[in-house]
Amino acid sequence: MTRLKVMGLALVAVFAIAALGASAASAANPAYFTCAKVKVKGTGHYAGKECKKAEFKETGGSYSLAAGIGKGKEAKVKGGVAILHSVNPEAKADIPVECQKFKGSFKVAAPNLVTSSVTIFSKCKALGSPCENVKKETIETKKLAGSLGWINKAGGVVGTDLVREGAPGTPVAEFTCAALGEIRTSGSVIGENKGDVGVVTGSGILEFAPGPFLGEVEAEEGKLKWTPIVNIPKLEGGPVDILKTEVKGAITGHPTEFYPEGGIPSGQEGEVTYKGEKLGIYEEGSV
């Protein structure tokens, strides 16, 4: 089998959120909370209805946290440029698939789940040529789902681990790029939650910032040493969860089969802004 000629591929930002099939969050995991006005004045832990963690007090407040998702209002998603990177082990070069904007939606479920997430990316290209699966330069993800976890519990850093809803490990997106061939990206990806950690608000950000988190690795063929670009590879206490990309096309030297088998480690880049129910993310058991 000849070695891969070009493996740098990229999928547009995949907004989705970890395994729907995941069991209920274990003790002390991050979870969703609302900020509720207390019935007896002065018995709450927060003065304002945002229940800011930094303003917690033992008593005297008008509001307190309540675990849950409120009415479970659907959240809307949007963002600008989104890219998924894959580095060619031979050339040690990245050939990104880049989309200029995206929109979508998702729902939340107690205690810490997100479900029914679908995102549509527009103006998508690789090597100057279109990438698409629903119409010209447009890519739609599969339905995705996920859960919250700790990136760094001591620092209060929360992440969302992303997979295919109901079928972890299967493609989160499949599309065609004119310059590359048929592409499928599978697995999961972790983004960092910002803006709604430790405060109840109707909006937030999920940031995907790929980098050399795995360090230098060795490719199977030729024992080439290279450094893939991936997202944060795991949540505390969890398994390694990364995206992997395969391609079927002449550019790989394997025009009739997806290659490489199992995929090459890939990294998601982009910033997802979402608006919906007024919720905050706190450690389970918070008051």
C-alpha positions as CSV (number, residue, x, y, z in Angstrom):
1,M,0.0,0.0,0.0
2,T,1.5,3.3,-1.0
3,R,1.9,6.0,1.6
4,L,-0.6,8.8,1.8
5,K,0.3,11.6,-0.6
6,V,-1.9,14.3,0.8
7,M,-3.7,13.9,4.1
8,G,-4.3,17.4,5.2
9,L,-8.1,17.7,5.2
10,A,-10.4,19.8,7.1
11,L,-14.0,19.7,8.0
12,V,-15.8,22.9,8.8
13,A,-16.5,23.7,12.4
14,V,-18.7,21.0,13.9
15,F,-21.0,22.4,16.6
16,A,-22.4,19.5,18.5
17,I,-22.2,18.2,21.9
18,A,-21.0,14.9,23.5
19,A,-22.7,11.6,23.9
20,L,-26.5,11.6,24.2
21,G,-26.0,8.0,25.4
22,A,-23.8,9.2,28.3
23,S,-25.1,8.3,31.7
24,A,-26.2,11.0,34.1
25,A,-23.4,13.1,35.3
26,S,-21.4,11.7,38.2
27,A,-21.0,13.6,41.4
28,A,-19.2,17.0,41.2
29,N,-19.4,17.3,37.4
30,P,-20.5,20.6,35.9
31,A,-24.2,20.8,35.4
32,Y,-26.9,23.3,34.4
33,F,-28.6,25.6,36.9
34,T,-31.2,28.4,36.9
35,C,-31.3,31.3,39.3
36,A,-34.6,31.4,41.3
37,K,-36.0,34.0,43.6
38,V,-36.4,32.7,47.1
39,K,-39.8,32.6,48.8
40,V,-38.5,34.0,52.1
41,K,-36.6,37.3,51.7
42,G,-33.0,37.2,52.9
43,T,-32.7,33.4,52.8
44,G,-31.0,33.3,49.4
45,H,-27.3,33.1,48.5
46,Y,-27.1,35.8,45.8
47,A,-28.3,39.4,45.6
48,G,-28.9,39.4,41.8
49,K,-30.8,37.2,39.4
50,E,-27.6,36.1,37.6
51,C,-26.4,34.2,40.7
52,K,-22.7,35.1,40.0
53,K,-20.5,32.6,41.7
54,A,-18.1,35.4,42.8
55,E,-20.9,37.0,44.8
56,F,-22.0,34.0,46.8
57,K,-22.8,34.6,50.5
58,E,-24.1,32.3,53.2
59,T,-27.4,34.2,53.7
60,G,-29.1,37.5,53.1
61,G,-29.7,37.2,49.4
62,S,-32.8,37.2,47.3
63,Y,-31.9,34.5,44.8
64,S,-30.5,30.9,44.9
65,L,-29.4,28.3,42.4
66,A,-31.7,25.6,41.3
67,A,-30.5,22.6,39.4
68,G,-32.3,22.2,36.1
69,I,-32.8,23.6,32.6
70,G,-35.9,25.8,33.1
71,K,-38.3,25.3,30.2
72,G,-35.6,23.8,28.0
73,K,-35.9,26.5,25.4
74,E,-34.1,25.7,22.1
75,A,-30.8,27.6,21.7
76,K,-29.8,29.2,18.5
77,V,-26.2,29.0,17.2
78,K,-24.1,31.2,14.9
79,G,-20.5,32.0,14.1
80,G,-18.0,33.2,11.6
81,V,-15.0,31.4,10.1
82,A,-14.8,27.7,11.1
83,I,-12.0,25.3,10.1
84,L,-10.9,21.8,10.9
85,H,-7.2,21.0,10.4
86,S,-5.5,17.8,9.5
87,V,-1.7,17.6,9.0
88,N,-0.1,15.4,6.3
89,P,2.5,13.2,8.0
90,E,4.7,13.2,4.9
91,A,4.6,16.9,4.0
92,K,3.9,18.0,7.6
93,A,1.5,20.5,6.1
94,D,-2.1,21.3,6.8
95,I,-4.7,21.7,4.0
96,P,-7.8,23.2,5.7
97,V,-11.4,23.1,4.6
98,E,-12.7,26.5,5.6
99,C,-16.2,27.9,5.9
100,Q,-16.9,31.6,6.3
101,K,-20.0,31.4,8.5
102,F,-22.4,29.0,10.2
103,K,-25.8,28.8,12.0
104,G,-27.7,26.1,13.8
105,S,-29.6,25.0,17.0
106,F,-29.5,22.6,19.9
107,K,-31.5,21.6,23.0
108,V,-30.4,21.0,26.6
109,A,-31.3,18.2,29.0
110,A,-30.7,17.8,32.7
111,P,-28.3,17.5,34.3
112,N,-25.6,18.4,31.8
113,L,-26.6,17.3,28.3
114,V,-27.1,18.9,24.9
115,T,-29.1,17.2,22.2
116,S,-30.4,17.5,18.7
117,S,-27.6,19.8,17.6
118,V,-27.4,20.5,13.9
119,T,-25.2,23.1,12.2
120,I,-25.1,24.4,8.7
121,F,-21.9,25.9,7.3
122,S,-21.7,28.2,4.3
123,K,-19.1,29.3,1.7
124,C,-17.0,26.2,2.3
125,K,-13.8,25.6,0.3
126,A,-10.5,23.7,0.2
127,L,-7.7,24.6,-2.0
128,G,-9.9,27.3,-3.6
129,S,-12.6,24.8,-4.7
130,P,-16.0,24.2,-3.2
131,C,-16.9,21.7,-0.4
132,E,-20.5,20.6,0.0
133,N,-23.1,18.0,0.9
134,V,-26.5,19.7,0.7
135,K,-26.0,22.5,-1.9
136,K,-23.1,24.5,-3.3
137,E,-20.5,25.4,-0.8
138,T,-22.8,24.3,2.1
139,I,-22.1,21.6,4.6
140,E,-24.6,20.3,7.2
141,T,-23.5,18.2,10.1
142,K,-25.2,15.0,11.3
143,K,-27.4,15.4,14.4
144,L,-25.0,15.7,17.4
145,A,-25.3,15.6,21.1
146,G,-23.0,15.8,24.2
147,S,-22.3,16.6,27.8
148,L,-20.4,18.9,30.0
149,G,-17.2,17.9,31.8
150,W,-14.1,19.5,33.4
151,I,-11.1,20.6,31.4
152,N,-9.6,21.8,34.6
153,K,-11.7,21.4,37.7
154,A,-9.3,23.2,40.0
155,G,-9.4,26.2,37.7
156,G,-13.2,26.0,37.1
157,V,-12.7,25.4,33.3
158,V,-15.6,23.6,31.7
159,G,-15.7,21.9,28.3
160,T,-18.3,20.2,26.1
161,D,-17.4,16.8,24.5
162,L,-18.9,16.4,21.0
163,V,-20.1,13.2,19.2
164,R,-22.7,11.8,16.8
165,E,-26.1,11.6,18.6
166,G,-26.9,8.0,19.4
167,A,-23.9,6.6,17.5
168,P,-20.6,7.8,19.0
169,G,-17.6,7.1,16.8
170,T,-19.5,7.3,13.5
171,P,-19.2,10.3,11.1
172,V,-20.2,13.7,12.5
173,A,-20.1,15.0,8.9
174,E,-19.7,13.6,5.4
175,F,-19.1,15.8,2.3
176,T,-17.3,16.2,-0.9
177,C,-14.5,18.7,-1.8
178,A,-13.8,19.2,-5.5
179,A,-10.1,19.4,-5.0
180,L,-9.8,16.5,-2.5
181,G,-12.6,14.0,-2.9
182,E,-15.1,12.4,-0.6
183,I,-14.5,13.3,3.1
184,R,-15.8,11.9,6.3
185,T,-14.9,13.1,9.8
186,S,-15.7,10.9,12.8
187,G,-15.1,10.7,16.5
188,S,-15.5,13.6,19.0
189,V,-14.2,17.0,19.8
190,I,-13.9,19.1,23.0
191,G,-14.6,22.8,23.1
192,E,-14.3,25.2,26.1
193,N,-17.5,26.8,27.5
194,K,-17.2,30.5,28.2
195,G,-19.6,33.3,29.3
196,D,-22.0,31.1,31.2
197,V,-19.7,29.3,33.7
198,G,-20.5,30.5,37.2
199,V,-23.2,33.0,36.1
200,V,-26.8,32.5,34.8
201,T,-27.3,34.1,31.4
202,G,-29.1,33.6,28.2
203,S,-26.0,33.2,26.1
204,G,-22.6,31.7,25.9
205,I,-19.6,30.7,23.8
206,L,-18.1,27.3,22.9
207,E,-14.5,27.9,21.8
208,F,-12.6,25.4,19.6
209,A,-8.9,26.1,19.7
210,P,-6.8,23.3,18.2
211,G,-3.1,22.9,18.8
212,P,-0.2,20.4,19.1
213,F,-1.8,18.7,22.2
214,L,-0.6,15.2,21.3
215,G,2.9,16.3,20.7
216,E,5.1,14.5,18.2
217,V,3.7,11.1,17.1
218,E,4.8,8.4,14.7
219,A,2.9,7.5,11.6
220,E,2.4,3.8,11.0
221,E,3.7,3.8,7.4
222,G,7.4,4.7,7.1
223,K,7.6,5.6,10.8
224,L,7.4,9.2,10.0
225,K,7.4,11.6,13.0
226,W,4.9,14.4,12.8
227,T,2.8,16.7,15.0
228,P,-1.0,16.6,14.4
229,I,-3.3,19.5,15.2
230,V,-6.1,18.4,17.5
231,N,-8.4,19.9,20.1
232,I,-8.1,19.4,23.9
233,P,-7.7,15.6,23.8
234,K,-9.6,14.7,26.9
235,L,-11.7,15.9,29.8
236,E,-10.5,15.1,33.4
237,G,-11.2,11.5,34.2
238,G,-12.4,10.7,30.6
239,P,-10.9,9.0,27.6
240,V,-9.1,10.6,24.7
241,D,-11.7,12.1,22.4
242,I,-10.5,13.6,19.1
243,L,-11.7,13.9,15.5
244,K,-10.3,11.8,12.8
245,T,-10.7,12.4,9.0
246,E,-10.6,10.0,6.1
247,V,-10.7,10.8,2.3
248,K,-11.6,8.9,-0.8
249,G,-10.0,10.4,-3.9
250,A,-7.1,10.3,-6.3
251,I,-5.2,12.9,-4.2
252,T,-4.5,10.2,-1.5
253,G,-3.3,7.5,-3.9
254,H,-6.4,5.5,-2.9
255,P,-9.2,6.6,-5.2
256,T,-11.6,3.8,-4.4
257,E,-11.4,3.6,-0.7
258,F,-11.4,5.9,2.4
259,Y,-7.8,6.4,3.5
260,P,-6.1,6.1,5.9
261,E,-8.2,3.5,7.7
262,G,-9.5,4.9,11.0
263,G,-8.6,8.5,9.9
264,I,-5.9,11.0,10.7
265,P,-6.2,13.1,13.9
266,S,-7.9,16.4,13.1
267,G,-8.6,19.7,15.0
268,Q,-11.6,22.0,15.0
269,E,-11.2,25.7,15.0
270,G,-13.9,28.3,15.5
271,E,-16.0,30.2,18.0
272,V,-19.7,29.2,18.5
273,T,-22.0,31.8,20.0
274,Y,-25.3,30.5,21.3
275,K,-28.5,32.1,22.8
276,G,-31.3,30.4,24.6
277,E,-32.7,29.6,28.0
278,K,-31.2,31.6,30.9
279,L,-28.9,29.0,32.5
280,G,-25.5,28.9,34.2
281,I,-22.9,26.1,34.5
282,Y,-21.8,25.2,38.1
283,E,-20.5,22.2,39.9
284,E,-23.2,19.7,40.9
285,G,-24.4,20.4,44.4
286,S,-23.9,24.1,44.2
287,V,-26.4,26.4,46.0
